[in-house]
Every structure is written in structure tokens, then in C-alpha cells.
């Protein structure tokens, strides 16, 4: 699966459930699952006061920069990085080849707990990503097109002369 792949609603729901479990188990404030381009797949938790779009872009940029640093030092990747603040902390890790898992946490949790729970969550996410990839490889059912669920009545209602 590449970062431009479509994620279906049921897949997004499954990924959100995995992230929700991490939110509870890690005692985190917020969880974000992004692709490497900074597109938000899942955002849950205490996010009302966070500019999610900016956060996603900055995390994707930071991850790209960290990847370049790793290559400069002869490492294939630095899959995890951590930022410690006075109040909030940020744990960023790669989840598969194409996704970034970001955890915001505070004094209610600890780095050790977050790292442990992220490791387990990354395994669950990887299983979900494999299932998503396998789904993409299956041939589409006959007639399964983008507009299959739209009826002629729907089209008439949308474009009809019933002004």
C-alpha cells in the first residue's frame, strides 16, 4: 500500500479503534495516525485546542528530517523520536513503511508506559495494514464501481428540472 492509497471507512474505523485502545492504555492525551505526507488518518483524544493540520504537517516534516539524519549517519531509519516539554510530551514513531503514530502525553503517563503501549499498538496496526494491502490485491467484485450505489432516481433528483 502506498501513501496515496484510499483508506475505506471500515478500515479507518478499525485503525481508530486500535488508536483508541492506545489512548486508554497509555494514559495519553491525544493520538494521531498520519501518513508520511501529513494526511491525518486518525485523530482522537484531547484535540480541541490543537491545530491538527499544522501538527500533522510538522510531524511529517520532522519525520522526514529525522529520516535524513539517520541516513547521514548510516542508519536506515530512526523509527522513534521523543520530544519532552514542561507540560506535554510528544512520542513519534513509524508504524509500517508509510504511517506515523504520534502520541501526546503528560504527567498522567510516563515515557516507559507510552513506549510499551506504542510497541504493542504498532504490531496491531501492522496487522491491519497487511489486511488492507491484501484487500487491495483482491479483484473488485463484478460491477463494483464508484457509483454503483447511485440509482437513476438519485441522478434525476440531483440533475432534474425540479427547481
C-alpha positions as CSV (number, residue, x, y, z in Angstrom):
1,X,0.0,0.0,0.0
2,X,1.4,3.4,-0.8
3,X,0.7,6.7,0.9
4,X,-1.7,7.7,-1.9
5,X,-3.9,4.6,-1.3
6,X,-7.5,5.1,-0.4
7,X,-8.5,4.0,3.1
8,X,-12.0,2.7,3.3
9,X,-14.4,3.8,6.0
10,X,-14.4,0.3,7.7
11,X,-10.6,0.3,7.6
12,X,-10.4,3.8,9.1
13,X,-12.8,2.7,11.9
14,X,-10.6,-0.3,12.6
15,X,-7.5,2.0,12.8
16,X,-9.4,4.4,15.0
17,X,-10.3,1.6,17.4
18,X,-6.7,0.5,17.7
19,X,-5.7,4.1,18.4
20,X,-8.5,4.5,20.9
21,X,-7.2,1.5,22.8
22,X,-3.7,3.0,22.8
23,X,-5.2,6.3,24.2
24,X,-6.6,4.4,27.1
25,X,-3.8,2.0,27.8
26,X,-1.0,4.6,27.6
27,X,-3.0,7.2,29.6
28,X,-2.3,9.6,26.7
29,X,-3.9,13.0,25.9
30,X,-4.2,12.5,22.2
31,X,-3.2,10.1,19.4
32,X,-2.7,10.8,15.7
33,X,-2.1,8.4,12.9
34,X,-0.8,10.1,9.8
35,X,0.6,9.1,6.5
36,X,4.1,10.3,5.6
37,X,2.6,13.2,3.6
38,X,1.0,14.6,6.8
39,X,-2.6,13.4,5.9
40,X,-4.5,12.7,9.1
41,X,-5.9,9.2,9.2
42,X,-7.0,9.2,12.9
43,X,-7.1,12.0,15.5
44,X,-8.5,11.2,18.9
45,X,-8.4,12.4,22.4
46,X,-8.0,16.0,23.7
47,X,-7.6,17.6,20.4
48,X,-10.0,20.6,20.6
49,X,-7.2,23.1,21.2
50,X,-4.7,21.6,18.7
51,X,-4.4,22.8,15.2
52,X,-4.4,19.2,13.8
53,X,-3.5,20.2,10.3
54,X,-0.4,22.1,11.4
55,X,0.6,19.3,13.8
56,X,0.3,16.7,11.1
57,X,2.4,18.7,8.7
58,X,5.1,19.4,11.2
59,X,5.2,15.8,12.4
60,X,5.5,14.6,8.8
61,X,8.3,17.2,8.2
62,X,10.1,16.2,11.4
63,X,9.9,12.6,10.5
64,X,11.3,13.3,7.0
65,X,14.1,15.4,8.6
66,X,14.9,12.6,11.1
67,X,15.0,10.1,8.3
68,X,17.5,12.2,6.5
69,X,19.6,12.5,9.7
70,X,19.5,8.7,10.1
71,X,20.8,8.2,6.5
72,X,23.5,10.8,7.1
73,X,24.7,8.7,10.0
74,X,24.5,5.4,8.1
75,X,21.3,4.3,9.8
76,X,18.4,3.1,7.6
77,X,15.9,5.0,9.8
78,X,15.3,6.4,13.3
79,X,11.9,4.8,13.8
80,X,11.2,6.6,17.1
81,X,11.8,10.0,18.4
82,X,10.6,11.8,21.5
83,X,10.2,15.5,22.5
84,X,10.0,16.4,26.1
85,X,8.2,19.6,27.2
86,X,7.5,21.2,30.5
87,X,3.8,20.1,30.4
88,X,3.3,17.9,27.3
89,X,5.5,15.3,25.6
90,X,5.4,14.0,22.1
91,X,6.3,10.4,21.1
92,X,6.6,9.9,17.3
93,X,7.1,6.5,15.8
94,X,6.9,4.9,12.4
95,X,4.0,2.5,12.0
96,X,4.8,0.4,9.0
97,X,6.5,1.9,6.0
98,X,4.0,4.6,5.3
99,X,2.4,5.8,8.5
100,X,3.4,7.8,11.6
101,X,1.9,7.3,15.0
102,X,2.0,10.3,17.3
103,X,1.2,10.2,21.0
104,X,0.8,13.4,23.1
105,X,1.0,12.7,26.8
106,X,1.6,14.5,30.1
107,X,2.4,13.7,33.8
108,X,-0.6,11.2,33.9
109,X,1.6,8.8,31.9
110,X,5.3,8.0,31.5
111,X,7.7,7.6,28.6
112,X,8.2,3.9,29.6
113,X,4.4,3.2,29.5
114,X,4.0,5.0,26.2
115,X,6.9,3.2,24.6
116,X,5.5,-0.2,25.8
117,X,1.9,0.5,24.6
118,X,3.1,2.0,21.3
119,X,5.1,-1.1,20.6
120,X,2.1,-3.3,21.0
121,X,-0.1,-0.9,19.1
122,X,2.4,-0.8,16.2
123,X,2.1,-4.6,15.9
124,X,-1.7,-4.3,15.8
125,X,-1.5,-1.5,13.2
126,X,0.9,-3.6,11.1
127,X,-1.6,-6.5,11.1
128,X,-4.3,-4.0,9.9
129,X,-2.0,-2.6,7.2
130,X,-1.3,-6.1,5.9
131,X,-5.0,-6.9,5.8
132,X,-5.6,-3.6,4.0
133,X,-3.0,-4.4,1.4
134,X,-4.4,-7.9,0.9
135,X,-7.8,-6.3,0.3
136,X,-6.4,-4.1,-2.4
137,X,-4.9,-7.1,-4.2
138,X,-8.3,-8.9,-4.5
139,X,-10.1,-8.3,-7.7
140,X,-13.1,-6.0,-7.3
141,X,-16.5,-7.7,-7.5
142,X,-18.1,-7.5,-10.9
143,X,-19.8,-4.2,-11.3
144,X,-18.2,-2.7,-8.2
145,X,-17.7,0.8,-9.4
146,X,-17.6,4.2,-7.7
147,X,-21.2,5.0,-8.5
148,X,-22.8,1.6,-8.1
149,X,-24.9,2.7,-5.1
150,X,-26.4,5.6,-7.0
151,X,-29.8,5.0,-8.6
152,X,-31.4,6.6,-11.6
153,X,-33.8,8.3,-9.2
154,X,-30.8,9.8,-7.4
155,X,-29.5,11.2,-10.6
156,X,-32.9,12.6,-11.6
157,X,-33.2,14.3,-8.2
158,X,-29.8,15.8,-8.5
159,X,-29.9,17.0,-12.0
160,X,-33.7,17.1,-12.7
161,X,-35.6,20.2,-13.6
162,X,-37.5,20.2,-10.3
163,X,-36.4,23.8,-9.4
